[in-house]
Amino acid sequence: MSDNVLVGDLPQIPVGTWFKAIIDWLQGNIGPFFDFVETVVNGAITGLSSALTWAPWPVLLVLFAALGWWLRGWKFGLGSAIGFALIDSLREFPSAMQTLSQVLISGVVAVAIAVPVGIAAARNETVSRIVKPVLDFMQTLPAFVYLIPVIFFFSIGAVPGVVATVVFSLPPGVRLTELGIRQVDPEMVEAGEAFGSPPRRILREIQIPLAMPSIMAGINQIIMLSLSMVVISGMVGAPGLGAEVYAAVTSLKLDLGFNAGISVVVLAIYLDRLTSSLGARSAVGRALRRADAA
């Protein structure tokens, strides 16, 4: 049997070359825009990270525990205190706060983009048909690929990691927002129209409140994907737990990697439970709980 590899006769499509040409064109023509984005994002990350790392860890532990107690009850508040105390005992608290600051910045930007796009897709079929294939492409593209173009635009550090995280975490927020708006009972919308309410008021006072559980589920997914991508962003120089995980992998330091991994798990559980409780505390969520109890 021949070991030769058969090569097709079809001409090679230089997709990679085209993509590089687009990146070069963007760098050459709208470079100041990327400089502005880098300045703003870097300032936000630095400010929030400095605030979280400047405050003594016992103060932050009490704040995190109090927030958990208020949103989910004393059991979760106590568990939050134990979890963040564990992070400090592993000597990972400053790195965890750096990671948390990047997740919060990424999550806020992603939500600010995803929710309006999801609403527009739900209210306009043309927008929906345009957005869906884009979201499909974004969800199937490997996470590491997002890091390639942002390195060219923003070099290395926290900024490319945050930008890649925003793009990576957008799809579920857009999809679940659109789904929530579309699932609102048409009779409720028709009732608002019958009373003469304009479309914006119907959206603000009927559709968004009724769709809030689905929207909050999308926000929850955004936060979770942001955390996973921020850890991967340690490969491009983003500080925090991701950088420690990457350093542990490259230097084969099992203890360092395990400590950072446990800290990521604590952060993930804390953020997941908090964002989940926000959806349950909405008016629709409370009504559903009362209906189930009845």
Steps between C-alpha positions, in 0.01 A plus 500: 500500500634840410570745781444798273227739606254577226444868444187625326506692179284783631680834530592614850277770643719755684253567781778562751665750267172686459450507875851639553434766236185606686690524829777703335242734344327552834831573670600748233169685472333500840799454726405804717168335580678192634732726699194668653343163585825384657525816712142476625506125570842514664390790720186315608689180576776681686255704708279208600793266558676761714186549709455126554865437582541814714222413743603255777384148426287470818298803390439351155417163654232661716363694200483189281339299779247777574405523132453124485293504820277779366436332165482131595487467877730437792616157380641639177644798688684265736616285210628810320699604806655152523578496127676836496683414821625188321623715211695716743644194676626384160668842459293563187282787617677782307502290182134410551411870531686577178306225326174620653562855375555373145186284518289791624627740233453240226157405629373858519617579145361173362161553666486858372543364146311170521171619651430780244602272212274224633209742533555630145513141368177414679316801359637488145521184288765649270728569795436149631591339167824700488595439862438124518775384258743742663420352841533148361847586370602660830384198702674241283830687473754356748565724799873526431435644153348812654838586646677517164359824353479687832872451556567686175271785605589531869835318548503292820355556844157530657341704220517236222374244749197714589420581137519132401288410802228747401478356149510141627222548757252696285302222322304351793402846622364597159320169445333481841394865487340446160336180622360668810348789304349266241346278769299784652130424460375692191174568681690704758654709224163539328346616827765770529439608143125511564558750778700716262847430639782583256743220401778629727272499803375149417861385476602671823198416715372171356748307287822556693349430847334181376817392319725578798557136612626411151706819478658429838579145387686654207688734734590200715646324195691815406662512844590131493650518151684818597663321791606205284642727231680727746685192627599411143609862449788434736674371187518856363627661817174578682579506873314298760417136545524432126862607494574271794327205332698561181825533695423175683437319172817625334720431804321181612432639849210288617455677834479847345254384235278323756486805729406728212247246372325473837480880514340509154242244616409711805460811286293310242259359762464838670428692179269229366285493812484880523389554140253212522340653806455834325272336243306321776448832683329664201123552509441210259738276692317570827165432334626168363625396844164586658321302227723198560446524874125510450 
